[in-house]
Amino acid sequence: MNPLAGARRIVVKVGSALLVAADGTPDRAWLDALCLDIARLRARGQQVLIVSSGAVALGRRRLGLTRRALTLPEKQAAAAAGQSALMRAWEEALEPHGLSAAQILLTRDDTEVRRRWLNARATVDTLLELGVVPVVNENDTVVTEEIRYGDNDRLAARVAQMIGADALVLLSDIDGLYTADPRRDPAATHIPRLSQLTPEIEAMAGGANAGAGVGTGGMATKLAAARIAQSAGCATLITLGSRPAPLGAVEDGAKATLIEPALTPGAAYKAWIAGSLAPAGAIIVDDGAGRALRAGKSLLAAGAKGIEGRFGKGDAVSVRLADGAEIGRGLSRYDAAEAERICGLRSDAIEGVLGYTSGPLIHADDLAVLAPRLDSAVP
């Protein structure tokens, strides 16, 4: 079975060791082969996002920072000098296939703070819909140890969660998870598929595989990333990245470990909205809007009758009828003051009042509709 065939959105994480050659320059041959893979996926109608390390490694060479250990300011300087080289490498590898790259630099707040998360997601969604290949990296030029992701495996998982990806591919220095270190134990068994990440499975990554270069900071972080992705309804594929065209190799049956998702991305996301976020306020809607929401529509300003509480853009809010019956919970695209000003307005009138528009009050994708109450006015 091809684990990538049914994925609409795919996030591929590429580490510095794969992208940067021994001389400190981009590995052009490897990049060209990977971009041929990406072009094939795009031709099938699949959307691909790259999470790419390499800026610090490329910047070190440019700045002449040859010693192994760098201070934090030196790492940040190297990242600043190397990020343009990293993007140029991706642009030059994608261009022959008629594909454009777009740079996105994130800090942890961009995937942890809901307002910034919504903004980042909107940008990525637009780029993907335009056929662009976003290239994401942590903004190492400004991030500190206290607020960094810690590794790009975790960043890739958070990005996959943010955009509702179906598959996360972690390119590794080994072809998946084994029951023990395969370089030390010839009896070690490759694990091709996992439905659950148990403590026993995680112990294999932190202990037995450590000698293979995939322990703490390696396979352990990949399983931590897979846990994030799994809870978001995203499958994770861990496979050997150093071979040419690694995505094509997996599709042709090469060894990999597939960690199955618990739910679909959409279901996982709406379960998170419904059960994990405390509403900061409420939007009161009319019966017509209530019926539209039950039918899977977005909440338009025209259907809103009033606002309760003080909430910001991106905060979770309860959506209620006038009698108090709760229709659902969602993420507001406006703060409370803005929402109050546009209650009852047609969508084409919002920009004239606020000076901008972010679309509906709550998009259907960001709304978890609750089961109807038996005595509710909405069927």
C-alpha positions in Angstrom: 0.0 0.0 0.0 1.3 3.5 -0.9 1.1 5.6 2.3 1.2 8.9 0.4 -1.4 8.1 -2.4 -4.5 9.4 -0.6 -2.9 12.4 1.2 -4.2 15.8 0.0 -1.7 17.7 2.0 1.8 16.5 2.8 4.5 18.0 5.0 8.1 16.9 4.4 10.7 17.6 7.0 14.3 17.8 5.7 17.3 18.0 8.0 20.6 19.8 7.6 22.5 16.5 7.2 20.5 15.7 4.1 20.5 19.1 2.5 24.0 20.3 3.2 27.0 18.5 1.7 30.3 17.9 3.5 31.8 21.0 2.0 29.1 23.2 3.5 27.2 23.9 0.3 23.7 22.6 -0.7 23.7 19.0 -2.0 22.3 19.9 -5.5 22.0 16.3 -6.7 20.0 15.2 -3.7 17.8 18.3 -3.8 17.1 17.9 -7.5 15.9 14.3 -6.9 13.7 15.3 -4.0 12.1 18.1 -6.0 11.4 15.6 -8.8 9.4 13.7 -6.2 7.6 16.9 -5.1 6.8 17.8 -8.7 5.3 14.3 -9.2 3.1 14.8 -6.1 2.0 18.2 -7.3 1.1 16.8 -10.7 -1.2 14.4 -9.0 -3.0 17.3 -7.4 -1.4 16.9 -3.9 -0.2 19.9 -2.0 3.3 19.8 -0.5 4.9 21.9 2.2 8.6 21.6 3.1 10.0 22.1 6.6 13.7 22.7 6.0 16.7 23.0 8.2 20.0 24.1 6.8 20.2 27.9 7.3 22.8 27.7 10.2 24.9 25.1 8.4 25.0 27.1 5.2 25.6 30.4 7.1 28.5 29.0 9.1 30.5 28.5 5.9 29.5 32.0 4.5 30.7 33.6 7.8 33.8 31.5 8.3 32.5 30.1 11.6 34.4 26.8 11.3 34.6 25.6 14.9 32.0 23.1 16.0 30.4 24.9 18.9 28.7 28.2 18.3 27.3 30.7 20.8 23.6 31.6 20.5 24.5 35.0 18.9 26.8 33.2 16.4 24.0 30.7 15.6 21.6 33.6 15.0 24.1 35.4 12.8 24.7 32.2 10.8 21.0 31.7 10.4 20.6 35.2 9.1 23.5 34.7 6.6 22.4 31.2 5.6 18.6 31.6 5.1 18.9 33.4 1.8 21.3 30.6 0.6 18.8 28.0 1.8 15.9 29.6 -0.1 18.0 30.0 -3.2 18.8 26.3 -3.2 15.2 25.4 -2.9 14.1 27.9 -5.6 16.8 26.6 -8.0 15.8 23.0 -7.4 12.0 23.6 -7.8 12.2 26.0 -10.8 12.9 23.4 -13.5 9.6 21.8 -12.6 7.7 25.0 -13.0 7.2 25.3 -9.2 7.7 28.3 -7.0 8.9 28.4 -3.4 7.8 30.8 -0.7 9.7 31.4 2.5 7.9 31.2 5.9 9.8 31.8 9.1 8.0 30.8 12.3 8.6 31.1 16.0 6.7 28.9 18.6 4.2 31.6 19.2 3.0 31.3 15.6 1.7 27.8 16.2 0.8 28.2 19.9 -1.0 31.6 20.1 -4.3 31.3 18.3 -4.4 34.7 16.7 -1.0 34.3 15.2 -1.9 30.6 14.4 -4.9 31.8 12.4 -2.8 34.3 10.5 -0.1 31.9 9.7 -2.6 29.2 8.6 -4.4 31.7 6.3 -1.0 32.5 4.6 -0.1 28.9 4.1 -3.5 27.9 2.9 -3.4 30.7 0.3 0.1 29.7 -0.9 -0.9 26.1 -1.2 -4.1 26.9 -3.1 -2.0 29.0 -5.5 0.2 26.0 -6.2 3.3 27.3 -4.4 5.6 25.1 -2.3 6.0 26.8 1.1 9.5 26.3 2.7 9.2 26.7 6.4 12.0 27.1 8.9 12.2 28.2 12.5 13.1 31.9 12.7 16.5 31.2 14.3 17.7 34.8 13.8 15.5 36.0 16.7 14.3 33.0 18.6 15.9 32.2 22.0 16.4 28.9 23.7 13.4 29.6 26.0 10.9 30.1 23.1 12.2 27.8 20.4 10.6 24.6 19.2 13.8 22.7 20.0 14.0 20.7 16.8 12.4 20.8 13.3 10.7 17.5 13.8 8.4 19.1 16.3 8.1 22.2 14.2 7.0 20.0 11.2 4.4 18.3 13.4 3.0 21.7 14.6 2.8 22.9 11.0 1.1 19.7 9.9 -1.4 20.2 12.7 -1.9 23.9 11.8 -2.7 23.3 8.1 -4.7 20.0 8.6 -2.1 17.9 6.7 -2.9 14.2 6.0 0.7 13.0 6.0 3.9 14.1 7.7 7.1 12.7 6.3 10.2 12.8 8.5 13.3 12.0 6.5 15.8 10.3 8.8 19.2 8.7 8.8 17.6 5.3 9.2 14.6 3.6 7.5 12.2 3.7 10.4 11.9 2.4 13.9 13.4 -0.9 15.0 12.9 -3.0 18.1 16.6 -2.5 18.9 19.6 -0.7 17.5 20.0 -2.5 14.1 23.7 -1.5 14.0 24.4 -3.4 17.2 21.8 -6.1 17.3 21.4 -8.2 14.1 18.2 -9.6 15.5 16.6 -6.1 15.6 13.2 -6.1 13.8 12.0 -3.3 11.6 8.5 -2.0 12.6 6.6 -1.1 9.4 3.3 0.1 11.0 2.1 1.4 14.3 -1.4 2.3 15.4 -0.5 3.5 18.9 2.6 5.1 20.5 2.9 3.2 23.7 5.6 3.7 26.4 7.2 0.5 25.2 7.5 1.9 21.7 8.9 5.2 22.9 11.4 3.4 25.0 12.8 1.8 21.9 13.5 5.2 20.4 15.1 6.6 23.6 17.2 3.6 24.4 17.8 0.9 21.9 18.1 3.1 18.9 20.3 5.7 20.5 23.5 4.1 19.2 22.3 4.4 15.7 22.2 8.1 15.9 18.5 8.2 16.3 18.1 8.4 20.0 17.5 11.6 21.9 17.4 14.4 19.4 16.8 11.7 16.7 14.2 9.0 16.7 12.9 10.1 20.1 12.0 13.5 18.8 10.5 12.0 15.7 8.1 9.9 17.8 7.3 13.0 19.9 6.5 14.7 16.6 4.4 11.7 15.5 2.4 11.9 18.7 1.5 15.6 17.9 0.6 14.7 14.4 -1.4 11.6 15.4 -3.6 13.6 17.8 -4.2 16.0 14.8 -5.4 13.2 12.6 -2.2 13.2 10.5 -0.2 10.1 9.6 3.5 10.1 10.1 6.0 8.4 7.9 9.6 7.9 9.1 12.0 6.8 6.4 15.6 7.0 5.1 16.2 10.4 3.6 19.7 10.0 2.2 18.7 7.8 -0.8 17.9 9.7 -4.0 14.2 10.5 -4.4 13.2 9.3 -0.9 9.5 9.9 -1.5 9.4 7.9 -4.7 11.4 5.1 -2.9 8.7 4.8 -0.3 6.0 4.8 -2.9 7.9 1.9 -4.6 7.9 -0.1 -1.4 11.1 1.0 0.4 11.2 0.4 4.1 9.6 3.0 6.4 7.6 3.2 9.6 4.0 4.4 9.2 2.3 5.8 12.4 -1.4 5.8 11.8 -3.6 8.8 12.8 -6.3 8.5 15.5 -8.8 10.5 13.5 -9.1 12.4 10.3 -7.4 15.9 10.4 -10.8 17.6 10.2 -12.4 15.5 13.0 -9.4 15.9 15.2 -9.3 19.7 14.8 -13.0 20.1 15.6 -12.8 17.8 18.6 -10.0 20.1 19.8 -12.2 23.1 19.4 -15.2 21.5 21.0 -13.4 19.9 24.0 -10.1 21.6 24.7 -10.8 25.3 24.5 -12.8 27.3 27.1 -15.0 29.8 25.3 -14.0 33.4 26.0 -17.4 34.8 25.0 -20.4 34.1 22.9 -22.1 35.1 19.6 -25.9 35.0 19.7 -27.4 34.0 16.3 -30.9 33.9 14.8 -32.8 30.7 14.0 -31.9 30.9 10.3 -28.2 31.1 11.1 -28.6 28.2 13.5 -30.1 26.0 10.7 -27.3 27.1 8.3 -24.6 26.1 10.9 -26.3 22.7 11.4 -26.0 22.3 7.6 -22.3 22.9 7.6 -22.2 26.5 6.7 -20.0 29.3 8.1 -21.4 31.9 10.5 -22.0 35.1 8.6 -22.3 38.5 10.3 -25.8 38.8 8.9 -27.0 35.9 11.1 -25.5 37.4 14.3 -27.8 39.2 16.8 -25.5 40.0 19.7 -22.1 39.5 21.4 -21.4 38.4 25.0 -18.0 38.7 26.7 -14.7 40.1 25.6 -12.7 37.9 23.2 -9.9 38.5 20.8 -9.4 37.4 17.2 -8.8 33.7 17.2 -10.3 33.1 20.6 -12.8 30.3 21.1 -16.5 31.4 21.4 -19.8 29.7 22.1 -22.5 30.1 19.4 -25.9 30.3 20.9 -29.5 30.9 20.0 -31.5 33.6 21.8 -33.0 31.0 24.1 -29.5 30.0 25.3 -29.3 26.7 23.4 -25.7 26.2 22.3 -25.2 25.4 18.6 -21.5 24.9 18.7 -18.1 26.4 19.4 -15.6 28.0 17.1 -12.7 30.4 16.6 -13.8 33.9 15.9 -12.1 35.8 13.0 -12.9 39.1 14.7 -12.5 40.5 18.3 -15.6 41.2 20.4 -15.7 44.9 19.6 -15.4 44.3 15.9 -18.0 41.5 15.9 -20.5 43.7 17.7 -20.1 46.5 15.1 -20.8 44.1 12.2 -23.7 42.1 13.7 -26.5 41.8 11.2 -24.5 43.2 8.3 -24.2 41.6 4.9 -20.7 40.3 4.1 -20.1 43.0 1.4 -20.7 45.8 4.0 -18.1 44.7 6.5 -15.1 46.3 4.9 -16.9 49.7 4.8 -17.4 49.5 8.6 -14.1 48.0 9.8 -11.8 49.0 6.9 -11.0 45.3 6.3 -12.7 42.0 6.1 -11.6 38.6 7.4 -14.6 36.8 5.9 -17.3 35.2 8.0 -17.5 35.6 11.8 -16.6 32.0 12.1 -15.6 29.8 9.2 -17.2 26.4 8.9 -13.7 24.8 9.1 -13.2 26.5 12.5 -16.6 25.5 13.9 -17.5 22.4 15.9 -21.3 21.9 15.8 -22.7 20.3 18.9 -25.5 17.7 19.0 -28.9 19.5 19.0 -30.8 19.8 22.2 -34.2 18.0 22.1 -36.1 21.2 22.8 -34.0 23.4 20.6 -35.7 25.7 18.1 -33.2 24.5 15.4 -34.1 21.1 13.9 
